[in-house]
Amino acid sequence: MKDYIEERAVDIANYIIDNNATVRQTAKAFGISKSTVHKDVTERLMQINSALAKEARKVLDVNKQERHIRGGLATKEKYRHMQGEQD
């Protein structure tokens, strides 16, 4: 594995842990795809630093469990905003 990929994987994991970030937020911050973030954290990082990978995985698992709640709130806000335009 190339050095810059290893470094990126560690940086991504630290970002996720420090900011309690989702895959989508992390991808946007690093300018890479969501699948690259996921692969870096779940596969590549395990080979580099398994403890860090497990820590980042915990954050991602919590975010995954909460995503339906965030989606519902976003939809609620969308329709609330649309109601305001019609009034």
Buried (B, 14 or more C-beta within 10 A) or exposed (E): EEEEBBEBBBBBBEBBBEEEBBBEBBBEBBEBEBEBBBBBBEEBBBEBBEEBBEBBBEBBEEBEEEEEEEEEEEEEEEEEEEEEEEE
